[in-house]
Amino acid sequence: MEAAVQPDPVLNIPPQLWRELLDELHRRTGERHESGAFLLGRSDQHGRHTEKIVYYDDLDPAAYRTGVVIMHAHSFGPLWEICRGSGLSVVADIHVHPKRAFQSLADRNNPMIATAGHLALIVPWFARPPVEVKELGFFEYRGRHRWQNLGGPGIERFLRIGNTEALS
């Protein structure tokens, strides 16, 4: 059996949706705990195209209770219902960290979607504006708890949100 071909690890997010996402992630942190969201959209030969955002705490009100993001199994049923109802799929996930956007051991060992090719973004400083694209963490899940780092100096090759200077 042949494995499904994953699109290139390019994530496209319209600039207005990106600004709304960052503002809402920052608001939901209260600068006291992490927050996050699933990015829903469609994939094609040009990458993944974000069309809708579903915030973790809308699916699971207890997602931030410990201060870090913990999604409980029961919250994925409503996510799949949203995907079915909208005809979209999860193209990436995103969450904030209180400091730098490194991938913690918990992040590495617990991918939100444990399917090879899944994309994960980490935003530093509770998404406090201005968010600098070069400070984002951006990772592609390779399976078996292995990740490829897509961030750093070449992040614009994989993350396309229009103007990649300071975004707020």
C-alpha positions, -999 to +999 in steps of 0.1 A: +000+000+000+013+034-009+014+061+018-005+093+012+016+121-002+019+150+022+018+185+007+050+206+011+053+219+047+041+254+036+015+271+057-004+300+042-023+323+065-041+354+053-026+385+071-059+396+086-066+361+100-030+360+114-035+393+132-069+382+146-053+349+157-024+366+175-047+391+192-070+364+204-043+341+216-028+369+236-062+379+250-069+343+261-036+340+279-043+368+303-004+367+304-009+339+331-011+307+310-006+293+276-033+293+249-037+277+215-058+269+185-062+245+156-059+261+122-084+246+097-082+248+060-074+230+028-042+215+013-030+215-023+002+214-043+010+249-029+008+239+007-019+243+034-043+273+033-058+284+066-094+294+065-107+290+101-095+290+137-108+268+165-094+277+199-085+250+223-105+263+252-136+265+230-133+227+226-121+220+261-127+247+288-102+229+311-074+230+284-054+257+303-063+247+339-027+237+347-011+267+330+001+248+300-020+234+271-035+200+278-062+188+254-083+160+268-095+132+245-131+142+247-123+176+230-114+160+197-149+148+189-162+183+186-131+193+165-138+165+140-175+175+139-164+211+130-141+197+103-169+175+089-194+203+089-171+228+073-154+205+048-120+216+062-092+197+079-066+206+105-037+221+087-017+231+117-018+239+154-005+269+173+001+277+209+020+303+229+048+300+254+055+325+282+091+331+270+109+319+239+093+297+213+113+265+218+098+231+216+094+216+251+098+180+259+060+179+264+055+195+229+078+169+213+063+139+230+026+150+226+019+162+191-017+176+189-022+156+157+002+126+157+003+122+119+035+126+099+034+160+081+014+178+108+026+214+113+030+231+147+037+267+155+048+282+188+045+319+196+068+334+222+060+359+250+023+350+253+018+364+217+024+399+231+026+424+202+046+429+182+053+393+173+084+389+152+082+360+127+119+352+132+111+344+168+084+319+161+089+282+165+077+262+135+079+224+133+068+195+111+059+162+128+078+133+111+063+105+132+076+085+161+081+117+182+106+131+156+102+166+144+118+188+117+125+224+127+112+247+100+119+279+120+148+302+121+163+323+093+145+305+065+110+304+081+095+326+054+101+296+030+075+276+050+053+302+067+035+327+044+015+354+061+022+383+038+045+409+054+069+389+076+084+418+095+068+427+128+032+413+129+008+424+155 
